[in-house]
Every structure is written in C-alpha cells, then in structure tokens.
Amino acid sequence: MNNHGGDIVLNISALERTYGEGEHTLTVLQDANFQIQKGEMVALVAPSGTGKSTLLHSAGLLERPDKGDVLINGHSTAKMDDKSRTALRRTTIGFVYQFHHLLPEFTAEENLMIPQMVRGRDKETSRKRASELLEYMKIAPRAKHRPSELSGGEQQRVAIARAVANAPSLLLADEPTGNLDPETSAHVFDTLNVLVRQTGLSALIATHNHELAAQMDRTVTLDSGQVVDITK
C-alpha cells in the first residue's frame, strides 16, 4: 500500500445522477462520495448496470451530474461552462476504453504524437515523448506499425500510452483489459501499473478481473447509487 499524503486529485462530492422522467426515472448515483489521492490506483468492481460508466463519465467531465460536484485537483467543476470543462478535461484527464479507438491510418508513434500536437507541442518534442512512452509500455519496436498490424495487447498498450501523452494527473480506464485473453491482460496491466507508479498518476480502473483489482491500492464498488470501499 502506498502512502499518498494529502493531495486529492479526484473528489466526487454528493453526486446524483438520474435518467428518465416521471414514473420512469432511474437513479444511478445518489449522494455518491469518493476521493482518489495523488499516485493512488483504485479498482472499480461492480456488476453491469450499477452505474460504473456513469461514475467514470462524471469523473471525467464527460457527463454533468444532476447534483453535487466533481473537483479535479481542488478545482470545482459544478459551475463551469462546457468550454472550461473541456479545457480542464484535455489538460488533466486521460481515458482508456475497452476498445482501443486508435486512428487506423496512423502509426503507433503518430497516434501518440497527434494529441500532443493538438495541445500545441512541436513535432520533435511530441515524437520524443511518444518514443519514451512506447519504450515504457514495452512496444518501442512497433512504433512504425499501424493499429491493424498490432496484436490486441499491443493496440491497448498504445491506447494507454496515448491516454497519458499529455501528462494528465488522472487516468480513467473502463475495462482496459476486457477484450484480452488472461495472459495478455496480465501483461498489459503490468505495464499500466509500472506507468502509473513511476509517473505519480492517479488512476480509477473499472474491471471485472478480481486478480487485477487485488493488485491496486484499494477496491470500490457501487451499492444503491453510492461508492463503497470494499478493500479486504
């Protein structure tokens, strides 16, 4: 277990999220409270349909809650307009999904360079950072390959590297190893674990894999719309 000090990167406060209207409302999050500290890796393990994606989307500022607040590095987002939320998301949050969503016509290296250049980095700086990350993820020899020429595990490692290309402080991952066989899944998680530990990232990782969850700092689940710590 790491000692994380008091730097809270993600603070979810009294969050509520309801879908539908009238008699057909479904309350997914209800007075949900949750924090992640700097450098902490948290597993989110919950059955489908309990609100995992809603929690991740709310934490990632992709979805607005009906009530409550999401604080990123101490910044309240409750009253932010969409433009400010987008700007904060781009600079501080990285996303990894179950499907890699890499740009098929570009190489692994270019997939990592593009988000950096969108942020205003020059080509050479972007290329250098891309090379370092591909090295980290143990796929440097595949840098010039397009996604279709990579295995599923390699594609997902490129996707993880891309998510952290702009040095976010928070990484959100939704079943990042869900499509991979157990051996590949373990390998991808190991490289993700090293990346998070060595860069001081904070991570919230939704997974059905209890073995992977057990390797993280703690495990939370969703119960009746609330986030509950179930670390053994």
N, C-alpha and C positions, 0 to 999 in steps of 0.2 A: 504493500500500500504506500502510495506516495504521500509526502507531506506537502500540501499545496498552498499553505499560507492563506491569506485572506483575499486574494484577488478573485473577485467573482466576474466571470466572463459572460455567463448567461444567467439571467434572473427572471424567471417566469412568476408573475405575481397575480394571484386571484383571477386566473384566466377562465373565461367562459366562452363556449362556442356551441351554438345551436343551429341546426339545419331545419329547413321547412318552416311552415307556419300553421297557425290554428291548431287543430287537433293532431296534425301530422308532424309535430316537432320532434326532433331527436336531439337531445342534449348530449354532446360528445365529451366536452370538457366542462367541469363545474368546480369553481373555486380551486383550480389547479395551481399548485405552488411547487417550484423546483429551481434548484441552482446548480450550476457547474462552475468549479473553480479553475483557475489557470493550470494547465498541464494535466487536467483530470480527464480520464476516459470513462465514460458511463455507457453501460449497455441498457437498451430499452427493449425489454422482452415482454410482449403482450400478444394475446390472440388477435387474429384479423378482426376488424370491425370494432375494436375498442377505442380507436382514435389515435393510433400511432402516427399515421400520416398527418392528421390534423395538428398534432403536437409538433411534429417536425416542421410542417409548413408555417405554423405560428411562430416557432422559434427562429425560423429562417426568414421571417418577414415576407413570406410569400402569400400569407393569408392574414387578414385582420381579425382579431378576436372580437366578440360582441362586448365583452367587459374585460377589465384587468389590463395588465401592462407586460410588455416584454422589454427588459433592459439588457442592452448589449454593452459590455464594458462600462456599466454605470449610466449609459445614455437611455433615457426613457423614450420609447417609440410610440406611445399611445396617441400623442397629438401630432406626430409627424405626418406631413403630406406624402403622397406616393413617391414624389421625386426624391425627397430626403430619405425615405425608406429604401428606395432602390440604390441610392448612393451609398448608404451605410451597408447594405447587403453586399454590394460589389467589393467594398474595401475590407470587410471584416468576416465574411462568412463564405465557406466553401461547401459545395454539395457533391455527394456521390450517390448515385441511384443504383438500383438493381441492374438496369441496362446501362451500358457504358455511355451511350449518346455521344460518341466521338464523331468528328466530322470525317466522313468516309473518304473524301477526295484529298485529304491532307495526311502527311506522315505523323507518326507519334510525336516527333520533335515539334512539328508545326502546330499540332493540337495544343501543345503546352505554350508555344510562343504567342499564339493569337490572343488569348485573354490578357496576357501581359501587355501586348502592343495596343490593345483596346484601352488599357489603363494609361497609356502614354509612355511606356518604356520603349527605348530604341531596340532595333533588331538584334544587335550584337549582345546587349545585356539580357534580352529575352532568351536568346539562344543559349547563353552561358547558364542561366538559371534552369532552363529546360534540361540541359545536359546533366547538371548536378542532380536534379530530381530523378531523372531516368536512371542515373547511377544509384541513387538511394533506393529506388524501387527494384533494383537488380535487373533492369531491362535496357541498359545503355546500348548493347549490340543491336537492338531492334529499333533504334531511333529513326532510321530512314524508311521504315516499313509503314504501309498504310494499315488501318484497322483490319481490313479483310485478310491481311497477311499475318495477323497476330492470333494467338490462341485466346480462348475466353479469359483465362487468368491474366495473360499479358494485356489484353484490352482493359481489364478492370484496374490493373496497376497503373496503366497510362491515365485512366479516368481519375484515379486517386491523386496522382501527381498533378494533373491539370487542376483539380479542386484546390490544391494548395499553392499553385504557381504564383498567386499574388499575395502570398504570406498572410492568409486570414488568421484571426485569433480563435475562430470557432469552426469546427468541421462537423457537418451533419451528414450522416450516411443512412440510407434506407435500404436495408438488406443488401449490403455491398457484395456479399459472397453468396447470395441466394440462388444464383444460376450456375454455381460452380460445383464440381464434384468435391468430396471431402478433402482430398489431398491438396488440390489446387486452392480450395477455400482456406485451408490452414496456412498455405504458403502466402497467399495474398494478405491474410490477416497479419501474419508475422511482419511483413514489410510495412503494412499500415501502422502496426504497433511501434516499430522502430522509428518511423517517421514522426509519429505523434510525440513519442518520448524525447526524441532528440531535438525537436523544434519547439517544445513547450506549448504546442497546440492544446486546445480543449476539444473534446470530441463527444458527440452523442450519437451512438450507433444502434440503430434498430436491427435486431437479429432474432431469428428463431433458433439459432445454434447456441445451446447452453454451454458447450465446451468453450466457445469463443467468449461468451459473456463472462464466464468464470475467470478469464484472463484479464478482464478490465478491473478498474478500481472499485466499482460498485455496480449494482444492477437495480433498475427501477422497472415498475410495471404500471399499468393503468387499471384502476379499480373504481367503478362508479364515477368516472369522469375526473378522478384525482390521480396525481402521480404519487406512487407509494414505493419507498425504498425496500427492496427485498434481499439485500445483500446478506449472504449467510455468514 
